[in-house]
Amino acid sequence: GWDGAFPETDSDVLAVNVSNFGGMKSDRYLTREVHYNVDLSGQSPTATAEVILRHNGDYNVPLSGDYKGYVRVFVPEGATLNGSSTEETITGYVGWGDIVKFSPGETATFTYEIDLNPDTIGDDFYQLDLIKQSGTEDDYYEVTVKTPAGSTLESDQFDVRENIAFFKDTLNADKTLELEIFPDESG
């Protein structure tokens, strides 16, 4: 997976990319945290993607200093962003990005409210492909999926509570999460 290629898939996908264009080596001091909250309980599927970057370095020229870069979030084509951000497309994907500028000791948070492509969501099955950025280590991901009240969920990767599923882990490779959705017959 080092080529950074996105998979050809009919499911939901989340790919987060942070690019350094400041010329220093501050990437080595960044931690990346991604929260992806998917809501399948309404008329159409929505998601909130939140990317939190922390600069844990000091001023140490030429290795560390102010971080300048670009953060991007990609999902399957057909999704739309609620808000303004620079839009980009890659075959089969749409994404949004923002300029990153912050100093050692600071945190930068970027939030994207997304109307997902309903064609990527099954009636009784949800699959999410998390695409890890090549060259990074221990990127932390939290994924929450909410389905309609009156449903129950089963998954080997998610921690399930009735109609809400939780996933928390660090990514060292791409990961596929799967979730089955059933009517809740427990009363």
Legacy VTK file of the C-alpha trace (Angstrom):
# vtk DataFile Version 3.0
C-alpha trace
ASCII
DATASET POLYDATA
POINTS 187 float
0.000 0.000 0.000
2.957 2.401 -0.237
1.837 3.828 -3.580
-1.018 5.710 -1.905
-3.593 4.376 -4.376
-7.228 4.399 -3.291
-9.172 1.145 -3.707
-11.868 0.614 -6.283
-14.873 -0.127 -4.099
-18.616 0.397 -3.839
-18.457 1.000 -0.078
-17.802 4.064 2.044
-14.146 5.139 2.206
-12.269 7.646 4.326
-8.773 8.750 3.335
-7.010 11.535 5.233
-3.820 13.076 3.855
-1.593 15.721 5.435
1.102 17.198 3.186
4.020 19.263 4.477
5.100 22.055 2.163
7.045 24.129 4.689
10.412 22.573 3.902
11.256 21.585 7.486
11.038 18.137 9.075
8.200 18.990 11.479
6.121 15.998 10.294
8.140 13.835 12.660
6.612 15.780 15.577
2.969 15.680 14.412
0.336 13.361 15.804
-2.787 12.734 13.758
-6.184 11.932 15.215
-9.256 11.299 13.056
-12.873 11.077 14.229
-15.445 9.877 11.688
-19.085 9.911 12.836
-21.505 8.299 10.393
-25.268 8.752 10.813
-27.426 6.292 8.876
-30.555 7.004 10.930
-31.960 9.876 8.851
-33.430 10.225 5.370
-29.964 10.270 3.812
-26.571 9.208 5.181
-24.348 11.912 6.654
-20.936 11.998 8.277
-18.685 14.330 10.198
-14.948 13.952 9.673
-12.734 15.704 12.206
-8.954 15.792 11.799
-6.902 16.891 14.814
-3.201 17.645 14.314
-0.878 18.267 17.258
2.616 19.744 16.861
4.621 18.205 19.707
8.010 19.578 18.602
10.018 22.613 19.634
11.742 25.306 17.629
14.830 23.441 16.440
15.955 24.824 13.069
16.319 23.141 10.589
14.361 20.170 11.954
11.336 21.731 13.593
9.487 25.005 13.628
6.196 26.386 12.363
4.326 23.741 10.390
2.937 24.655 6.968
0.966 22.122 4.991
-2.313 21.010 3.529
-4.881 18.625 5.058
-7.295 16.713 2.798
-10.209 14.355 3.442
-11.442 12.053 0.645
-14.699 10.055 0.429
-16.432 8.301 -2.497
-17.592 10.420 -5.420
-21.188 11.617 -5.156
-20.772 12.998 -1.619
-21.133 16.715 -0.951
-19.673 19.011 1.674
-21.879 21.201 3.878
-19.684 24.271 4.119
-16.809 25.778 2.224
-13.422 24.291 1.565
-11.264 23.653 -1.480
-12.749 20.727 -3.437
-10.585 18.161 -5.218
-11.388 15.042 -7.217
-9.483 11.823 -7.843
-11.030 9.106 -10.005
-13.950 7.750 -7.977
-13.380 10.124 -5.038
-14.177 13.642 -3.948
-12.228 15.492 -1.278
-11.860 18.759 0.529
-8.781 20.448 1.860
-7.495 23.305 3.938
-4.165 25.037 4.503
-2.466 24.095 7.792
-0.331 26.643 9.641
0.543 26.254 13.292
3.468 26.424 15.712
5.138 23.938 18.064
2.883 23.189 21.037
-0.291 24.069 19.123
-3.206 21.972 17.882
-5.131 22.449 14.634
-8.610 20.951 14.119
-10.454 20.655 10.805
-14.102 19.548 10.627
-15.998 18.479 7.506
-19.794 17.929 7.491
-20.544 15.555 4.618
-23.679 14.284 2.873
-22.541 10.802 1.878
-23.298 9.142 -1.427
-26.265 6.849 -0.601
-25.080 4.374 -3.256
-22.135 3.490 -0.972
-24.438 2.444 1.909
-26.217 -0.929 1.947
-29.680 -1.535 3.433
-28.477 -4.175 5.876
-24.704 -3.816 5.628
-22.184 -1.000 6.099
-18.545 -1.231 5.037
-15.918 1.440 5.592
-12.437 1.303 4.091
-10.004 3.401 6.138
-7.041 4.374 3.970
-3.910 5.071 6.008
-1.533 7.730 4.726
1.725 6.139 3.584
4.767 6.998 5.690
2.942 7.898 8.910
2.908 5.884 12.126
0.188 5.223 14.687
-2.511 7.491 13.267
-5.383 7.281 15.772
-8.906 6.698 14.422
-12.309 6.722 16.098
-15.338 5.726 14.021
-18.933 5.849 15.261
-21.846 4.538 13.187
-25.453 5.248 14.184
-28.305 3.340 12.538
-32.066 3.901 12.935
-33.712 3.212 16.297
-35.230 -0.249 16.164
-32.145 -1.783 14.570
-29.340 -3.813 16.085
-25.816 -4.334 14.836
-23.237 -7.109 14.596
-19.532 -6.713 13.846
-16.165 -8.253 14.638
-14.355 -4.888 14.417
-16.825 -2.526 16.096
-17.893 -2.435 19.748
-21.697 -2.566 19.347
-24.398 -1.030 21.585
-27.878 -1.661 20.095
-27.974 0.704 17.085
-24.613 2.438 17.638
-21.182 0.990 16.845
-17.770 2.241 18.026
-14.275 1.604 16.654
-11.062 2.954 18.211
-7.561 1.987 17.113
-4.295 3.194 15.631
-3.761 2.469 11.957
-0.500 1.063 10.717
-2.100 -0.213 7.489
-5.357 0.223 5.570
-8.310 -1.318 7.393
-11.770 -2.467 6.317
-14.571 -2.249 8.883
-17.818 -4.179 8.363
-21.137 -3.925 10.141
-24.349 -5.937 9.675
-27.675 -4.221 10.393
-30.705 -6.219 11.614
-34.163 -5.330 12.920
-34.114 -5.281 16.723
-36.446 -8.094 17.753
-35.559 -8.018 21.456
-38.468 -5.763 22.341
LINES 1 188
187 0 1 2 3 4 5 6 7 8 9 10 11 12 13 14 15 16 17 18 19 20 21 22 23 24 25 26 27 28 29 30 31 32 33 34 35 36 37 38 39 40 41 42 43 44 45 46 47 48 49 50 51 52 53 54 55 56 57 58 59 60 61 62 63 64 65 66 67 68 69 70 71 72 73 74 75 76 77 78 79 80 81 82 83 84 85 86 87 88 89 90 91 92 93 94 95 96 97 98 99 100 101 102 103 104 105 106 107 108 109 110 111 112 113 114 115 116 117 118 119 120 121 122 123 124 125 126 127 128 129 130 131 132 133 134 135 136 137 138 139 140 141 142 143 144 145 146 147 148 149 150 151 152 153 154 155 156 157 158 159 160 161 162 163 164 165 166 167 168 169 170 171 172 173 174 175 176 177 178 179 180 181 182 183 184 185 186
